[in-house]
């Protein structure tokens, strides 16, 4: 069973939404951590946000190159939220 087929916890959903809103967190990072590709992240966002908030997020993400590792400039550095474990 893949991660996408497993029910996400409230904590997982909260973290996915937070990561999806962050400019420097790429969809590939979310996929590595949670096993959800970009379309699955969009589905999570659609289901767990108000319609107006989802539309605002989609508009914000449209064309944002920092959300895809392959499209990023080398000047964009990795970002770590202060509340995540530092490795």
ABEGO torsion letter per residue (X at the ends): XBAAABBBBAAAAAAAAAAAABAABBAAAAAAAAGBBAAAAAAAAAAABBAAAAAAAAAAABGBAAABAAABBAABBBBBBAABBBX
